[in-house]
Amino acid sequence: MDFELPDGSRLSLPKEATGADAAAAIGPGLARAALAVKVDGELRDLARRLPADGGVKRLEIVTDRSGADALELIRHDAAHVLAEAVTELYPGVKISIGPPIENGFYYDFDFPDGVSLSEGEFDRIEARMREHINADEPFVREELPVKDALAHFRAEGQDYKVQLINDLVRDQGVETVSLYTNGPFTDLCRGPHAPSTSRIKAFKLQSVAGAYWRGDAANPMLTRVYGTAFFSAQELADFLELLERARARDHRKLGPQLGLFTFSDVATGSAFWLPAGTEVYNSLVALSREMGRERGYTEVKTPLLYDSSLWKTSGHWEKYRKEMFVTESEDRAMAIKPMNCPGHAHLYSLRPHSYRDLPVRYSEPGLLHRNEPSGTLHGLLRVRHFAQDDAHIFCREDQIQHEVHAALEFAFATYRVFGIDVRLEFSTRPEQRIGDDALWDLSEAALMQALEDQGLDYDVNPGDGAFYGPKIDMHMTDSLDRSWQLGTIQLDYNFPERFDLTYTGADNSEHRPVMIHRALMGSYERFI
C-alpha cells in the first residue's frame, strides 16, 4: 500500500499494516509519540489496519503537537475514564453518551433513585480517574455482532446503550458495532482513541448540569458532568485562568449590575430589558435600519403566528418542529415563528413581480421564539425569545454575485463600526436537507465563487449548512479568545421552489427567483 505523507514523500507499507506500523516505518521517535493516524482526513486508532482499497491516500501521524485533533483524542479518552471511575464509585449508575466537545468533554449519567452527584465529589472522582490514568490502561477496540453487543449491555443493565444500538440498527442497518475497553470498563463507541490512558497528562472536572436524554423534555433528566483535558499541567492552568477571567466578565452578572437587563423564571430564556439596556438595544436596531436603507433594503412587518401549512411548505414542520412553540386554534395547528424566512417568502408570493423589480430586499427586526431545551439556555447567548437584524433578498440568477458581494460589504461595514475582525466559514450541505443535489450544486458553487472573486480567506465546514441551503458564516474572537458566530449569508434555491415564487422575465415568461437569507449582527441579544 502506498501513502502520501504531509511533506509530499511516499510511504510503502505491507497490506496488513496498521497505523502503528506506519509511525514505526517513519521513525522510532514518531512511533513513541504517536497518538493516532489520520488517513484522508479520517482519524483512526493506531492499532487498526490501514485501509487498503483505492489509490494513494494521504497519511498523517497525530501526536500531542497536532493541535485540535490531538486534544479531541485525549478528551474523548478522559470521558471514558470519567465513566469508568463513576461506574466504580456509584454502583447501579447507567451511562449514556460521553463525547469530546470544544474545550473539553462531558458524560451523561442516570444515577439510581436517591443518589445524586455534586461538584463536592469531584476530588473523589478525580482521584479514581488518576488511578486508571497512572495504570496506563490500553484502549482496546473490538467489533461485535449486534446481538452480542446487545447481550453485553443488557447483562450490565445499561439501557441507554441498548437503545443506542437498536437505533443504529434501525437508522443505519448496522450488523456490527465497535466497543472500546480500558481496564474493567467497556463502552459502546465508534472511536478513535489514543493507545492508552496514560496519554492524558492533565485534566479537571468542572461542573455538573442537567440534560434530558437526547435533548427531549419527555425523556429522563440525566446528570451531565463536564471536564477538560490537556497535554500539560501548564496548558490546563492557563485554561482555568481564562475561565476565571470569563466568570469575572460573565454578562449574566454584569447585565443586572449595570442596569441593562435581567431574567425571571416566569419567562425562562427571555430577557427583561431595563431602560438603559433598552436604549442600547434600540440603538442597534436603529443602526441596522439606517445602514439597510442606504443599501436598498425595505422594512416589512409579518405575523408572529402562522398556520401549520406555511411550515409544511417551508419544511420546518418536518425538520424543525421540536424547536418551535406549537399551539392550536379552532382545530387548526399553528406555530409561533422561529425565523422570518417563510413569512418573507409568502409575502413575496402575494404580489406579482417583474424582472425589473428585482432584487427585492425585505428586512425585519421581528420577534422570534425557539423552544430551546432549558438545559441549553445561557443568558443572552442562548435564549427562547429574541430578534435578529434579519433580511431576505429575492433576485435573478444573474444578480447572485452582486447581491452576495453587497451583503458581505454590509457585514464588514457593520463590524467596522464596532472594531470587530471576523473570519469566514463556508458551510456545505448537511445530511438532513431539503431539495435535490442539483440545486445544492448550484448554491454551493455560487457562494464559493463569491468568496473566491473577492479573494477572501475562508475555512470550509463540511455538512454544516442550513437544511435549505449552504451558507457563509462570520465568526469573531472575544477578549478571552472564545469564538462566536455573528452573521450569516445563505443562498437558497429550495424555498423559491417550495413556495412557487416567480417573476416575469424580459421574455414575458415566468422565472424562478433565488433567495438569499442574511443576518449580520445575528440576534441583537447575542450581539449585546
Buried (B, 14 or more C-beta within 10 A) or exposed (E): BEBBBEEEEEBEBEEEBBBBBBBBBBEEEBBEBBBBBBBEEEBBBBBBBBEEEEEEBEBBBBBBEBEEBBBBBBBBBBBBBBBBBBBBBBEEBBBBBBEBBEBBBBBBBBBEEEEEBEEEBBEEBBEBBBBBBEEEBBBBBEEBEBEEBBEBBEEBEBBBBBBBBEEBEEEEEBEEBBBBBBBEBBBBBEBBBBBBBBBBBBBBBBEBEEBBBBEEEEEBBBBBBBBBBBBEEEBBEEBEEBBEEBEEEEBBEEBBEEEBBEBEEEEEBBBEBBEEBEEBBEEBBEBBBEBBEEBEBEBBEBEEEBEBEBBBBBBBBEBBBEBBBBEEEEEEBBBBBBBBBBBBBBBBBEEEBEBEEBBBBBBBBBEBBBBBBBBEBEBBEBBBBBBBBBBBBBBBEEBBBEBBBBBBEBBBEBBEEEEBEBBBBBBBBBEEBBBEEEBBEBBBEBBBEBBEEEEBEBEEBEEBBBBBBBBBBBBBEEEEEEEBEBBBBBBBBBBBBBBEBBBBBEEEEEBBBBBBBBBBBBBBBBBB
